Amino acid sequence: MVVVATLLDGRTIVRETACVVVNSGDVGLSMTFSEIDTLEWVLEVEVLTTSPPAQTGVFSHKVISQNLVAITLMDVSCGCTLCFEAIGIGM
């Protein structure tokens, strides 16, 4: 995890990356932001790479619990290793 910035009100913007092996179809992904205790918002989620190359749909169904976020990635075209990144804000 990388701390991107600390805001004047004490909240922190953090970036986390993860790689997981997934099947085709709709895929549930989760990520823990270890540098913060409470995640307030997920600002961005992006697929960085897939191996082998695969087409992916949109992220949906975001759930935040403490410093954990769970997200559904829709329409992965084939089984692959998927690396993704999330940027969040919290305390």
C-alpha positions in Angstrom: 0.0 0.0 0.0 1.1 3.5 -0.7 0.0 6.6 1.1 -0.8 9.1 -1.6 -1.5 12.2 0.5 -2.7 13.3 4.0 -5.5 15.9 4.0 -5.7 18.8 6.4 -8.6 17.2 8.2 -6.4 14.1 9.0 -7.8 11.8 6.5 -5.5 9.8 4.3 -5.6 9.0 0.6 -4.2 5.5 0.0 -3.5 3.3 -3.0 -3.5 -0.5 -2.9 -2.9 -3.1 -5.6 -3.6 -6.8 -5.8 -3.3 -9.7 -8.2 -5.8 -12.6 -8.2 -6.6 -15.6 -10.4 -10.2 -15.4 -11.6 -12.6 -17.4 -13.8 -14.7 -15.9 -16.6 -18.0 -14.1 -15.9 -18.8 -11.9 -12.9 -16.0 -11.9 -10.3 -15.9 -10.9 -6.7 -12.8 -9.0 -5.6 -11.7 -7.8 -2.2 -8.9 -5.6 -0.9 -7.8 -4.6 2.5 -6.3 -1.1 3.0 -3.8 -1.8 5.8 -2.6 1.7 6.4 -6.0 3.0 7.6 -8.5 1.8 10.2 -11.7 3.0 8.5 -12.2 3.3 4.7 -14.8 6.1 4.0 -14.8 6.2 0.1 -13.3 4.3 -2.8 -12.3 7.0 -5.3 -11.2 4.7 -8.1 -10.8 1.1 -9.1 -8.9 0.1 -12.2 -7.8 -3.2 -13.9 -4.1 -2.8 -14.5 -3.2 -6.0 -16.3 -4.6 -9.5 -17.2 -2.6 -12.5 -18.2 -3.6 -13.9 -20.6 -5.2 -10.8 -22.1 -8.9 -10.6 -21.3 -11.7 -8.1 -21.7 -13.4 -6.8 -18.6 -16.6 -5.0 -17.9 -17.4 -2.4 -15.2 -17.1 -2.5 -11.4 -20.3 -2.6 -9.4 -21.8 -3.6 -6.1 -19.2 -1.9 -3.9 -19.3 -2.8 -0.1 -17.1 -1.2 2.5 -16.5 -2.6 6.0 -13.9 -1.0 8.2 -10.8 -1.0 6.0 -12.0 -3.7 3.6 -13.7 -3.2 0.2 -15.5 -5.9 -1.8 -16.4 -5.1 -5.4 -17.9 -7.1 -8.3 -16.1 -7.0 -11.7 -18.6 -7.7 -14.4 -18.1 -9.7 -17.6 -14.5 -11.0 -17.4 -14.1 -12.7 -20.9 -11.8 -15.6 -19.8 -10.0 -17.1 -16.8 -6.9 -15.1 -16.1 -4.6 -13.6 -13.5 -6.0 -10.1 -12.9 -4.1 -7.2 -11.3 -6.2 -4.3 -10.1 -5.7 -1.1 -8.1 -8.0 0.8 -5.8 -7.6 4.3 -4.4 -9.5 5.1 -1.2 -9.8 7.8 1.5 -10.2 7.2 5.2 -8.7 7.6 8.6 
